Amino acid sequence: MHLSYWEIKNWLTNIDFTIVGSGIVGLSCALQLKKQHPKANVLVLEKGVLPQGASTKNAGFACFGSLSEILDDLQSHSEAEVLELIKKRMEGLNFLRNTLGDQTINYKNHGGYELFTESDSELFQLCLSKKDAINKMLKPIFKDDIFSLHDNSFNFKNIKNQYVYNPYEGQLDTGKMMESLMYLALKQGVKILNSIQVESFSEINDSVKIKTNAFEFSSSKLMIATNGFASQLINEKVKPARAQVLITKPLKNLHIKGTFHLNKGFYYFRNINNRILLGGGRHIDFKGEETTVLNQTAKIQNTLEDLLKTTILPETAFEIDQRWSGIMGVGNQKKALVKQLSNNVFCGVRLGGMGIAIGSLVGKELADLV
């Protein structure tokens, strides 16, 4: 690409901070850097027309983990580690809401519900037996009991007659959230270039030379905020994890309100504009969903549709309006990977499917590393 004098001078000269990825982490990092260094030249590079990973493709759950997810995490993490994870998620959600405002992101506190299918008797009994202990464990964070039992008021079928209810869970409008973050970043003087893919980078003295699909330039610091795509640029252990989603056309008299979890969070659904948005099913084909390809598979999409027919909307005719997928970043640990990789290169990745909860906080922590 042959750039003009003006393009090079205004967009690619004297760059202090280059951030790869314009999702929640990348834009939050850019805002924090501008707050810390108001005169700094901050450039964000995004390979997609819009954020390519999961920031504009997620389900909009403002959550910190269902009861069964927390019990599952305790199998591979210490109690202190799980408490720290949940504390970080709540801090991150509050930070996001305070930064953008509840009205701006259409935040609704309808509460969260965990459903258990008839075949999930063992998991249901485990959750019942551990509910009080987990409430006690979380008391230092919430100062209240979090999980309680709630009757099947939404008339879902083929599930246990009771849900596990969590009043602290909410939902938001993912599109409005990202639109607002972009607006704030641009307003602060952050430059955002889309359809630019970083192919490689190398450190030379006190700067980083960055090669993209369109041009090469130098930056004082480089911040990697590409989450599920991180392994394409750095040697950290971050696996891509595709999440497939569908949404119905508007439904008349939809009475379902809230965020809902099934099967340890591997299925999730919510109401949005008189529609049901449903995602998940990654556990059906873990290996196949370890991909950065943004498409859908018949196997998982058919399973999601079947869940709508048999459990969520068993007595309601519906049509699927749209289908899509997003790419998360996961690893052996649930804790996000925020670290300095070399003198002038840093990363904030591996959000473990909790991008809304911790993305803004990880972006702030990434900026604080500099």
C-alpha positions as CSV (number, residue, x, y, z in Angstrom):
1,M,0.0,0.0,0.0
2,H,1.4,3.4,-1.0
3,L,0.5,5.8,1.8
4,S,0.5,9.6,1.4
5,Y,2.6,12.0,3.3
6,W,-0.5,13.0,5.3
7,E,-1.4,9.4,6.2
8,I,2.1,8.6,7.4
9,K,2.5,11.9,9.3
10,N,-0.9,11.9,11.1
11,W,-1.5,8.2,11.7
12,L,1.9,6.4,11.7
13,T,4.5,8.8,13.1
14,N,5.7,9.2,16.7
15,I,3.5,6.4,18.0
16,D,3.9,6.0,21.7
17,F,1.5,3.0,22.3
18,T,0.2,0.6,19.7
19,I,-2.6,-1.7,20.8
20,V,-3.5,-4.8,18.8
21,G,-7.3,-5.5,19.1
22,S,-10.1,-3.0,19.4
23,G,-12.3,-5.1,21.8
24,I,-13.2,-4.4,25.4
25,V,-9.6,-4.9,26.6
26,G,-7.9,-2.9,23.8
27,L,-10.2,0.1,24.0
28,S,-10.1,0.1,27.8
29,C,-6.3,-0.1,27.7
30,A,-6.3,2.9,25.3
31,L,-8.6,5.0,27.5
32,Q,-6.4,4.2,30.6
33,L,-3.2,5.1,28.7
34,K,-4.7,8.4,27.6
35,K,-5.7,9.1,31.2
36,Q,-2.2,8.4,32.4
37,H,-0.4,10.1,29.5
38,P,-2.8,12.7,28.0
39,K,-0.3,13.8,25.3
40,A,0.6,10.3,24.2
41,N,-0.1,9.1,20.7
42,V,-2.2,6.0,21.0
43,L,-3.0,3.8,18.0
44,V,-5.3,0.8,18.0
45,L,-5.1,-1.7,15.1
46,E,-8.1,-4.0,14.4
47,K,-8.0,-6.7,11.8
48,G,-11.8,-6.8,11.4
49,V,-14.2,-4.2,10.2
50,L,-15.5,-4.4,13.8
51,P,-13.8,-6.1,16.8
52,Q,-13.0,-9.6,15.4
53,G,-13.1,-11.8,18.6
54,A,-16.0,-11.8,21.0
55,S,-16.5,-8.2,22.2
56,T,-19.3,-7.5,19.7
57,K,-20.4,-11.1,19.4
58,N,-21.0,-12.2,23.0
59,A,-24.4,-12.7,24.7
60,G,-24.2,-9.6,26.9
61,F,-24.2,-11.4,30.3
62,A,-23.1,-9.3,33.2
63,C,-22.3,-12.3,35.4
64,F,-19.5,-13.7,37.6
65,G,-20.3,-17.4,37.4
66,S,-23.2,-19.8,38.2
67,L,-23.2,-22.1,41.3
68,S,-22.1,-25.2,39.3
69,E,-19.4,-23.2,37.5
70,I,-18.0,-22.1,40.9
71,L,-18.1,-25.6,42.2
72,D,-16.3,-26.8,39.0
73,D,-13.6,-24.1,39.4
74,L,-13.0,-25.3,42.9
75,Q,-11.9,-28.6,41.4
76,S,-8.9,-27.0,39.7
77,H,-8.4,-23.8,41.8
78,S,-8.0,-23.1,45.5
79,E,-10.7,-21.4,47.4
80,A,-8.6,-18.3,47.6
81,E,-8.1,-18.3,43.8
82,V,-11.8,-18.7,43.1
83,L,-12.6,-15.9,45.5
84,E,-10.1,-13.7,43.8
85,L,-11.6,-14.6,40.4
86,I,-15.1,-13.6,41.5
87,K,-13.9,-10.5,43.2
88,K,-12.1,-9.4,40.0
89,R,-15.2,-10.1,37.9
90,M,-17.4,-8.0,40.2
91,E,-14.8,-5.2,40.3
92,G,-14.6,-5.4,36.5
93,L,-18.4,-5.2,36.0
94,N,-18.6,-2.2,38.4
95,F,-15.7,-0.5,36.6
96,L,-17.4,-1.0,33.2
97,R,-20.8,0.2,34.4
98,N,-19.2,3.3,36.1
99,T,-17.1,4.1,33.0
100,L,-20.0,3.9,30.5
101,G,-23.2,4.3,32.6
102,D,-26.0,1.8,33.0
103,Q,-28.4,3.7,30.7
104,T,-25.8,3.9,27.9
105,I,-25.3,0.2,27.8
106,N,-28.9,-0.7,28.6
107,Y,-27.9,-2.6,31.8
108,K,-30.9,-4.5,33.3
109,N,-30.7,-6.3,36.7
110,H,-33.2,-9.1,36.0
111,G,-31.1,-11.6,38.0
112,G,-29.6,-14.9,36.8
113,Y,-31.0,-18.4,36.9
114,E,-29.3,-21.8,36.7
115,L,-31.5,-24.6,35.2
116,F,-30.9,-28.3,35.6
117,T,-32.3,-30.9,33.1
118,E,-34.0,-34.0,34.4
119,S,-30.8,-36.0,33.6
120,D,-28.7,-33.6,35.7
121,S,-30.0,-35.0,39.0
122,E,-26.5,-35.6,40.3
123,L,-25.3,-32.1,39.5
124,F,-28.5,-30.6,40.9
125,Q,-28.1,-32.5,44.2
126,L,-24.4,-31.4,44.4
127,C,-25.4,-27.8,44.0
128,L,-28.1,-28.1,46.6
129,S,-25.7,-29.7,49.1
130,K,-23.0,-27.0,48.5
131,K,-25.2,-23.9,48.2
132,D,-24.9,-22.8,51.8
133,A,-21.2,-23.4,51.9
134,I,-20.7,-21.3,48.7
135,N,-22.9,-18.5,50.1
136,K,-20.7,-18.5,53.2
137,M,-17.5,-18.5,51.1
138,L,-18.8,-15.4,49.0
139,K,-20.0,-13.5,52.1
140,P,-16.8,-11.3,52.3
141,I,-17.5,-10.1,48.7
142,F,-21.3,-9.6,48.7
143,K,-22.1,-9.3,52.4
144,D,-25.2,-11.3,51.6
145,D,-26.4,-14.8,50.5
146,I,-26.1,-15.0,46.8
147,F,-27.7,-18.3,45.7
148,S,-31.2,-19.4,46.6
149,L,-33.9,-21.7,45.1
150,H,-36.6,-20.4,42.9
151,D,-39.6,-22.2,41.4
152,N,-39.9,-22.8,37.7
153,S,-42.0,-19.6,37.1
154,F,-41.0,-19.3,33.4
155,N,-42.6,-22.7,32.6
156,F,-39.5,-24.3,31.0
157,K,-39.9,-28.0,30.2
158,N,-37.8,-31.0,30.9
159,I,-36.0,-29.4,33.8
160,K,-36.0,-29.7,37.6
161,N,-38.9,-27.8,39.2
162,Q,-36.5,-25.4,40.9
163,Y,-33.8,-23.0,39.6
164,V,-30.8,-21.7,41.5
165,Y,-31.4,-17.9,41.5
166,N,-28.8,-15.2,41.8
167,P,-30.1,-11.6,42.2
168,Y,-26.7,-10.0,41.4
169,E,-26.6,-11.0,37.8
170,G,-27.6,-8.6,35.0
171,Q,-27.6,-8.2,31.2
172,L,-26.5,-5.4,28.9
173,D,-26.5,-4.4,25.2
174,T,-23.2,-5.6,23.8
175,G,-23.5,-3.4,20.7
176,K,-24.2,-0.2,22.7
177,M,-21.3,-1.1,25.1
178,M,-18.8,-1.3,22.3
179,E,-20.1,1.7,20.5
180,S,-19.8,3.7,23.6
181,L,-16.2,2.5,24.3
182,M,-15.3,3.4,20.7
183,Y,-16.8,6.8,21.0
184,L,-15.0,7.5,24.3
185,A,-11.7,6.4,22.8
186,L,-12.0,8.6,19.7
187,K,-13.2,11.5,21.9
188,Q,-9.9,11.2,23.9
189,G,-7.9,11.3,20.7
190,V,-7.2,7.6,20.3
191,K,-6.7,6.6,16.6
192,I,-8.4,3.4,15.5
193,L,-7.5,1.7,12.2
194,N,-9.7,-1.2,11.0
195,S,-9.0,-4.0,8.5
196,I,-5.3,-3.9,9.6
197,Q,-3.8,-7.2,10.6
198,V,-0.5,-7.3,12.5
199,E,1.6,-10.1,10.9
200,S,4.8,-9.8,12.9
201,F,6.9,-7.5,15.2
202,S,10.5,-7.1,16.3
203,E,12.1,-5.0,19.0
204,I,14.9,-2.6,17.8
205,N,16.6,-0.7,20.5
206,D,13.9,1.3,22.4
207,S,11.1,0.7,19.9
208,V,9.0,-2.0,18.3
209,K,8.9,-2.4,14.5
210,I,5.5,-3.6,13.5
211,K,4.6,-5.2,10.1
212,T,1.0,-5.3,9.0
213,N,-0.8,-6.5,5.9
214,A,-0.8,-2.9,4.7
215,F,2.3,-1.1,6.0
216,E,5.2,-1.1,8.5
217,F,5.9,1.4,11.2
218,S,7.5,1.8,14.6
219,S,6.0,2.3,18.1
220,S,7.6,2.9,21.5
221,K,5.4,0.2,23.1
222,L,3.2,-2.6,21.8
223,M,0.2,-4.0,23.7
224,I,-1.4,-7.3,22.5
225,A,-5.1,-7.5,23.4
226,T,-6.3,-10.1,20.9
227,N,-7.5,-12.7,23.4
228,G,-8.5,-15.8,21.4
229,F,-6.2,-14.9,18.6
230,A,-3.2,-14.2,20.8
231,S,-1.2,-17.4,19.9
232,Q,-1.0,-16.0,16.3
233,L,1.4,-13.3,17.6
234,I,2.9,-14.4,20.9
235,N,4.1,-17.7,22.5
236,E,1.8,-17.7,25.4
237,K,-0.6,-20.6,26.1
238,V,-4.0,-19.2,25.0
239,K,-6.4,-21.6,23.2
240,P,-9.1,-20.2,20.9
241,A,-12.6,-21.3,21.9
242,R,-15.4,-20.6,19.5
243,A,-18.8,-19.8,20.9
244,Q,-21.8,-20.3,18.6
245,V,-25.0,-18.2,19.0
246,L,-28.4,-17.8,17.5
247,I,-31.3,-15.4,18.1
248,T,-35.0,-15.7,17.3
249,K,-37.2,-13.3,15.5
250,P,-39.3,-11.2,17.9
251,L,-41.9,-13.2,19.9
252,K,-45.3,-12.0,21.1
253,N,-45.9,-11.7,24.8
254,L,-42.4,-13.0,25.8
255,H,-42.5,-13.5,29.5
256,I,-38.9,-14.7,30.0
257,K,-36.7,-12.1,31.7
258,G,-33.2,-12.7,32.9
259,T,-29.9,-14.5,32.2
260,F,-30.1,-18.3,32.2
261,H,-27.4,-21.0,32.5
262,L,-27.5,-24.7,31.8
263,N,-25.0,-27.5,32.0
264,K,-22.3,-25.7,34.0
265,G,-22.7,-22.6,31.8
266,F,-22.0,-24.4,28.6
267,Y,-25.5,-23.3,27.4
268,Y,-26.7,-19.8,28.1
269,F,-29.7,-17.8,27.0
270,R,-31.5,-14.5,27.7
271,N,-34.2,-12.2,26.6
272,I,-33.4,-9.2,24.3
273,N,-35.9,-7.0,22.5
274,N,-38.7,-9.6,22.7
275,R,-36.3,-12.3,21.4
276,I,-34.4,-15.2,22.9
277,L,-30.7,-15.2,22.4
278,L,-29.1,-18.6,22.9
279,G,-25.5,-19.7,22.8
280,G,-23.1,-22.5,23.7
281,G,-22.7,-26.2,23.0
282,R,-18.9,-26.0,22.9
283,H,-18.7,-29.0,25.1
284,I,-20.2,-31.2,22.3
285,D,-17.0,-30.8,20.3
286,F,-14.2,-29.2,22.4
287,K,-11.5,-30.0,19.9
288,G,-13.5,-28.8,16.9
289,E,-14.3,-25.5,18.6
290,E,-10.7,-24.8,19.3
291,T,-10.6,-22.7,16.2
292,T,-10.4,-19.0,15.1
293,V,-12.7,-19.7,12.1
294,L,-15.9,-17.6,12.6
295,N,-18.6,-19.9,11.2
296,Q,-21.2,-22.3,12.6
297,T,-21.6,-26.1,12.6
298,A,-24.8,-28.0,11.9
299,K,-24.1,-30.2,14.9
300,I,-24.1,-27.4,17.5
301,Q,-26.7,-25.2,15.8
302,N,-29.1,-28.2,15.6
303,T,-28.5,-28.8,19.3
304,L,-29.3,-25.2,20.2
305,E,-32.5,-25.2,18.2
306,D,-33.5,-28.5,19.8
307,L,-33.0,-26.9,23.2
308,L,-35.3,-24.0,22.2
309,K,-38.0,-26.4,21.1
310,T,-37.9,-28.9,24.0
311,T,-37.0,-26.7,27.0
312,I,-37.0,-22.9,26.5
313,L,-39.9,-22.3,24.1
314,P,-41.7,-25.6,24.1
315,E,-45.2,-24.2,23.5
316,T,-44.2,-21.2,21.4
317,A,-43.7,-21.1,17.6
318,F,-40.5,-19.4,16.7
319,E,-38.2,-18.6,13.8
320,I,-34.4,-18.2,13.9
321,D,-33.4,-14.7,12.7
322,Q,-29.6,-14.8,12.9
323,R,-26.7,-17.1,13.7
324,W,-23.1,-16.1,14.4
325,S,-20.0,-17.1,16.4
326,G,-17.3,-15.4,18.5
327,I,-13.8,-16.4,19.5
328,M,-12.9,-16.5,23.2
329,G,-9.4,-17.2,24.7
330,V,-9.1,-19.9,27.3
331,G,-6.3,-21.8,29.2
332,N,-5.6,-24.1,32.1
333,Q,-6.1,-21.3,34.5
334,K,-9.2,-19.0,34.7
335,K,-7.0,-16.0,35.7
336,A,-6.4,-13.6,32.8
337,L,-2.9,-13.4,31.4
338,V,-1.6,-9.8,31.9
339,K,2.1,-9.6,31.7
340,Q,5.2,-7.9,30.2
341,L,6.6,-10.1,27.5
342,S,9.8,-8.1,26.8
343,N,11.2,-4.6,27.2
344,N,8.5,-2.9,25.1
345,V,5.9,-5.6,24.5
346,F,3.0,-6.4,26.8
347,C,-0.2,-8.6,26.7
348,G,-3.6,-8.7,28.3
349,V,-5.3,-12.0,27.0
350,R,-7.0,-15.3,28.0
351,L,-10.2,-13.9,29.5
352,G,-11.8,-17.4,29.8
353,G,-15.2,-16.4,28.5
354,M,-15.6,-13.6,31.0
355,G,-14.8,-10.7,28.7
356,I,-17.7,-8.4,29.8
357,A,-16.9,-9.1,33.5
358,I,-13.2,-8.5,33.4
359,G,-12.3,-7.0,30.0
360,S,-12.3,-3.4,31.1
361,L,-10.3,-4.2,34.2
362,V,-7.8,-6.3,32.2
363,G,-7.4,-3.3,29.9
364,K,-6.6,-1.0,32.8
365,E,-4.1,-3.5,34.3
366,L,-2.5,-3.8,30.9
367,A,-2.0,0.0,30.7
368,D,-0.7,0.0,34.3
369,L,2.1,-2.4,33.3
370,V,3.8,0.3,31.2
